[in-house]
Amino acid sequence: MNEDQIFIWNRRESREEVEQVYGDAWIRWLYGTSMGQILTDQVLSKVYLSRLYGSYQSTRWSGRKVLPFIKKFKIPMQEFQKGPFQSFNDFFIRKFKAGARPFAQDAPDFPAFSEARYFAYEKIDAISRLPVKGSRLSASALMGGAERAQPFVGGPVLVARLCPTDYHRFHFPDDGEILESYSLPGHLHSVNPLALQYKEDIFATNERHVSLLQTRNFGKLAYIEVGALCVGKIVQTHSKNKEFRRGAQKGYFLFGGSTVIVLGEPGKWAPDLDLLNQTSQGRETLVRLGERIARRLL
C-alpha cells in the first residue's frame, strides 16, 4: 500500500475510495524533497505566478485539454450543463444542470455549501489539529486576528477540499446577509493532503477571502475561501450589499484545487455524526452539494 495514497469515504456509495490525484507525482516532488520545497517557497507559491498560469487556462489554447481531462478522470458530464467550453477555465467552472443538486430545505438542516471532501469538527479551540499528519488550524490565523475570531472559538468547523476534478462553485448554506467581507494576502501553496503532510500552516498562510455571514438558522458564520497553487482567482459573484438565499451561488474558483472553511458559533449547530466519525479516523468524506452535513442545535 502506498503511504501517499489519499483515502476518502464516499458517503453516497458508502465505501472507501482511493482518490485519483491530479499531478500527484509533481506535488510529492515539490513538497517532499528539499529542492522542491525551495522552488515552491521561493517561486511557485508566489501569487503572480499562479495568476499567470490561471490566465493561460482562460485562453482558447487551453481548451485542448478539456476532453482528455474528462476521459482520464471520468467526469460525469451528464450532470452538467453542456458547453461549448472555449477554454479550460470555461470547463473548470461548469455548472450543474437545473435540479441536479437540490439543497436540503428543512430549516434545521445545514446543507453542503460545496461539492467536496469534508473534515468536520465539533469545536475549534485556540489551536485545533487537523488529522493530516500534523497540520494545524486556528481561527485567529484563518481570519487574520484574534478579535475577529473570538465569536467562533469553541464552535464547530467544516473544512471542504475541492479537487481540480470537482465542481468549483461555492454556495450559501442558508438565508441571510453579509456583515463583513475582506481579503487576506498570502502565498498560494497546494491544499492537497500530500502537501499538508510537509507544510502545516498552509490554510493560515495562503491567500484567503473571509465573509462574516448572519444566517437565519445557524447564527453567525465565518465563511473562508482559501486560494491554492495555480488557482487563477477567487471570484465573488454575489453582491455583499444584498441578502442571500439558501443554495444561492456565492462565487467560484478559477483553475486549481481549493478549500472552503466554515466556522460557527458555539452551541448553534453541530456537524453530522458520520462526518465526525470519519474525521476522527483521519479520513475525509466526499459529499454532494446541497446534502445535509450538520444540524441546528437551538
C-alpha positions in Angstrom: 0.0 0.0 0.0 1.3 3.4 -1.0 1.6 5.6 2.1 1.0 8.7 0.0 -2.4 7.5 -1.2 -5.4 9.6 -0.1 -8.3 7.5 1.2 -11.7 9.2 1.3 -15.1 8.0 2.4 -17.8 8.2 -0.4 -20.9 9.0 1.6 -23.3 8.3 -1.3 -21.8 5.0 -2.1 -21.0 4.0 1.5 -17.5 2.9 0.7 -13.8 3.8 1.0 -12.1 5.0 -2.2 -8.6 6.0 -3.2 -8.5 9.5 -4.6 -7.1 9.9 -8.1 -4.8 12.9 -7.6 -4.2 15.4 -10.4 -0.4 15.9 -10.7 0.3 13.6 -7.7 3.9 12.9 -8.6 4.6 16.6 -9.2 3.1 17.5 -5.8 5.1 14.9 -4.0 8.3 16.2 -5.5 7.5 19.8 -4.8 6.7 19.2 -1.1 8.6 16.0 -0.3 12.1 16.9 -1.5 14.4 19.7 -0.3 14.9 21.0 -3.8 11.2 21.0 -4.5 10.4 22.8 -1.2 12.9 25.6 -2.0 11.4 26.0 -5.5 7.9 26.1 -4.1 8.6 28.5 -1.3 10.7 31.0 -3.3 9.0 30.8 -6.7 5.9 28.7 -7.4 3.8 29.8 -4.4 4.1 33.4 -5.4 0.7 34.9 -6.3 1.8 36.4 -9.6 2.9 33.0 -11.0 -0.5 31.3 -10.2 -2.2 34.4 -11.7 -0.1 34.0 -14.9 -0.9 30.3 -15.1 -4.5 30.9 -14.4 -4.6 33.4 -17.3 -3.3 30.7 -19.6 -6.2 28.5 -18.5 -8.6 31.2 -19.9 -7.1 31.1 -23.4 -8.5 29.1 -26.3 -5.3 27.1 -26.4 -6.1 25.6 -23.0 -9.4 24.2 -24.4 -7.5 21.3 -26.0 -7.0 19.8 -22.5 -10.8 19.5 -21.8 -11.7 16.2 -23.5 -8.5 14.3 -22.3 -9.2 15.6 -18.7 -12.8 14.4 -18.8 -11.8 11.0 -20.1 -8.9 10.5 -17.6 -10.8 11.5 -14.5 -14.2 10.1 -15.7 -16.1 13.4 -15.1 -19.9 12.6 -15.2 -20.7 15.3 -17.8 -24.3 14.1 -18.0 -24.8 16.0 -14.7 -23.5 19.3 -16.0 -24.8 21.9 -18.5 -23.4 21.5 -21.9 -20.6 23.6 -23.4 -19.1 24.6 -25.6 -16.1 25.2 -23.5 -13.8 27.7 -25.2 -11.1 27.3 -22.6 -10.1 25.0 -19.7 -11.5 27.6 -17.2 -14.8 27.6 -19.0 -14.9 23.8 -18.3 -13.5 24.2 -14.8 -16.3 26.5 -13.7 -19.0 24.4 -15.4 -22.5 24.5 -13.8 -24.7 21.6 -12.8 -27.9 21.1 -14.7 -31.0 22.5 -13.0 -32.2 20.2 -10.3 -29.1 18.1 -10.3 -28.1 19.2 -6.8 -31.2 20.1 -4.6 -30.4 21.8 -1.3 -31.7 20.4 1.9 -34.7 22.7 2.7 -35.7 21.8 6.3 -34.7 24.9 8.4 -32.6 22.9 10.9 -30.6 21.1 8.2 -27.3 22.7 7.3 -26.6 21.8 3.6 -23.2 21.3 2.0 -22.0 24.6 0.5 -19.5 22.9 -1.8 -19.3 19.5 -3.6 -16.1 18.4 -1.8 -14.2 16.2 0.6 -15.1 17.3 4.2 -13.4 17.2 7.5 -15.8 18.1 10.4 -15.1 19.2 14.0 -17.4 19.8 16.9 -15.3 22.8 18.1 -12.2 24.8 17.3 -10.0 25.9 20.2 -7.1 28.3 20.2 -5.3 25.7 18.1 -7.0 22.5 16.8 -5.2 19.8 14.9 -6.3 18.6 11.5 -5.8 14.8 11.2 -3.4 15.2 8.3 0.0 14.4 9.8 0.4 17.5 12.0 -1.3 20.2 10.0 -2.9 22.9 12.2 -6.0 25.1 12.0 -6.6 28.1 14.2 -9.5 30.5 14.0 -7.4 33.7 14.6 -4.8 32.7 12.0 -7.5 31.9 9.4 -9.4 35.1 10.0 -6.5 37.4 10.4 -6.8 38.3 14.1 -7.9 37.1 17.5 -10.7 39.7 17.9 -12.4 38.7 14.7 -12.1 35.1 15.5 -13.3 35.3 19.1 -17.1 34.6 18.4 -16.1 31.3 16.8 -13.6 29.9 19.4 -15.2 26.7 20.7 -17.6 26.5 17.8 -18.0 23.9 15.0 -15.8 23.7 11.9 -16.3 22.3 8.4 -13.3 22.1 6.0 -14.3 21.4 2.4 -11.4 20.5 0.0 -12.2 20.8 -3.7 -10.0 18.8 -6.2 -9.2 20.0 -9.7 -11.7 17.4 -10.9 -14.6 18.9 -8.9 -17.4 21.4 -9.4 -15.7 24.7 -8.4 -18.6 27.0 -7.5 -19.4 27.6 -3.8 -22.8 28.4 -2.3 -24.6 29.9 0.7 -25.9 27.3 3.2 -28.8 29.4 4.4 -30.7 32.7 4.1 -29.0 35.7 5.5 -26.8 38.8 4.9 -23.1 39.5 4.7 -22.0 41.5 7.7 -18.4 42.0 6.6 -16.1 40.8 3.7 -12.4 41.2 3.4 -9.3 39.6 1.7 -6.1 38.4 3.4 -2.9 38.3 1.3 -0.7 35.3 1.3 1.1 32.7 -0.8 -0.6 30.0 -2.9 0.6 26.6 -1.8 -1.2 23.4 -2.8 -4.0 22.4 -0.4 -3.7 18.7 -1.3 -3.2 16.4 1.7 0.1 15.4 0.1 1.3 19.0 0.5 -0.2 19.4 4.0 1.9 16.5 5.2 5.0 18.6 4.7 3.8 22.1 5.4 1.4 22.5 8.3 0.4 26.2 8.1 -1.0 26.3 4.5 -4.6 27.1 5.4 -3.4 30.1 7.6 -0.8 31.5 5.2 -2.4 31.1 1.8 -4.4 33.9 0.2 -7.9 33.9 1.7 -11.2 35.7 1.3 -13.3 36.0 4.5 -17.0 36.7 4.8 -18.9 37.1 8.1 -22.5 35.9 7.5 -25.5 36.4 9.6 -27.8 33.5 8.8 -31.5 32.8 9.6 -31.0 29.3 11.2 -27.3 28.9 12.2 -26.3 32.2 13.8 -23.1 33.9 12.6 -20.7 32.0 10.2 -17.2 32.8 9.1 -17.0 31.7 5.5 -13.4 31.4 4.3 -12.3 30.7 0.8 -8.6 29.6 0.6 -6.7 30.0 -2.6 -4.2 27.4 -3.7 -1.3 26.7 -6.1 -2.3 27.6 -9.7 -5.7 29.0 -8.6 -6.1 31.9 -11.0 -8.6 33.8 -8.9 -11.2 33.6 -6.2 -14.3 35.2 -7.8 -17.1 36.7 -5.7 -20.4 36.7 -7.7 -22.8 37.8 -5.0 -23.0 41.4 -4.0 -22.1 41.9 -0.4 -24.8 44.6 -0.2 -27.6 42.1 -1.0 -29.3 39.5 1.2 -28.7 35.9 0.1 -30.8 32.8 -0.1 -30.1 29.2 0.8 -28.3 27.5 -2.1 -27.5 30.7 -4.0 -24.1 30.9 -5.6 -21.6 32.9 -3.6 -18.7 32.6 -6.0 -16.2 30.3 -7.7 -12.5 29.4 -8.0 -10.7 29.5 -11.3 -8.3 26.7 -12.1 -6.8 24.8 -9.3 -7.7 22.8 -6.2 -9.1 24.9 -3.4 -10.7 24.9 0.0 -13.7 26.4 1.8 -13.7 26.6 5.6 -16.8 27.5 7.6 -16.6 28.3 11.3 -19.7 28.5 13.5 -20.6 30.0 17.0 -20.6 27.6 19.9 -23.9 25.8 20.6 -25.6 26.9 17.3 -25.1 23.8 15.2 -23.2 20.5 15.1 -21.7 18.5 12.1 -23.4 15.2 11.3 -22.1 12.2 13.2 -20.9 10.3 10.2 -18.6 13.2 9.2 -17.3 13.5 12.7 -16.6 9.7 12.8 -14.7 9.8 9.5 -12.7 12.8 10.6 -11.7 11.0 13.8 -10.2 8.3 11.6 -8.3 10.9 9.6 -10.5 10.3 6.5 -12.4 13.0 4.5 -16.0 12.4 3.5 -17.0 13.0 -0.1 -20.3 14.9 0.0 -22.6 16.1 -2.8 -23.5 19.8 -3.0 -26.7 20.5 -1.0 -26.8 17.4 1.1 -27.2 17.8 4.8 -23.9 17.9 6.7 -24.9 19.5 10.0 -27.9 20.3 12.1 -29.1 23.2 14.2 -29.0 22.8 17.9 -31.1 25.7 19.1 
